[in-house]
Amino acid sequence: MRYVAIGDSFTEGVGDEQPDGSVRGWADLVAQGLADATGAPIQYANLAIRGRLLGPIIAEQLEPALALGPTLVTFNGGGNDMLRPGTDLAWISTETERALRRIREAGAEPLLLAGANPTGGLPGGARVRAKGDELVREARGIAERLGIRFADNWSDAELAGRQYWSHDRLHLAPVGHRRVAANVLRALGHPAPSDWVIEASPIPNPSRREQLRYTREHVVPWVKRRLTGRSSGDGRTAKYGEWAWIAPRTRPRG
C-alpha cells in the first residue's frame, strides 16, 4: 500500500504537536493504523501544508502526489476558503470533484474527507456552519456519484465538542485527531487500534477572561494575517514529501 495525504493544516496535523515541535495528526495515525490492520509495512507521504486554500492545494499538491504512484489518496480542502467572506461554494464543489476524478484516472483510490466542525467555538460560527453544512451535502453527493469512500467528520456530533479542539479552537487537539483517524479507518473497512482514546470528557464554556485572552492570542493575529495577505503556511514545505516506511507495531503476545 502506498498512501498519500493532501490538504491544509487539518491534514498536516496542526494541533497534535509532539515534544520535538513537529506535528503528527490524523493522517499519520491512519498510516500507522493501516500498517497495523494489514500486518505489513506501508509507504506514506503527506504533502499537506497549513493555511492553504483549495486552489493551491490542487495546483501545488495533486500532481506531485500522483507522481509518487500512490494506491490511496486522501483529499480534503476548502476549510480555509470557508472561513473567508464571499466563499464560492459551487467552485469548491466543482474543483473537488475534478480533483477526485483525476486521482481515480491516475489509478489510485480517492477517499474524500469532510473536516471536523469547529464552529461552536468560533466568532461568527453560525455563518461558517451554514457554509460547512452545504459543502458537506455537496461532498456526499460527489462521493455517491463517483462511487468513492467518504469520511464525514463534519457530521460527527461528538467531534464538535470543545474538548476535541486545541486552544486556538480552529485545529483539533490530539484526541480529536485520533477520532478523525478512527473515522477514516472505518471508512476504509478497518477498526481503530484498541489502544486509541477517541472520546473525551466535556469541558466547561470559557469564562469572560478566557474569551478575552483567546481573542487577543488567536483571533487578532488571524485577522492581521488576512489583512496583510500572509498565511501561517508561508515558507513551509511538506513534512513527508517523499515516501516514508511505516511498519506495523509489534503486538504483545496473548
Disulfide bonds with the S-S distance in Angstrom:
none
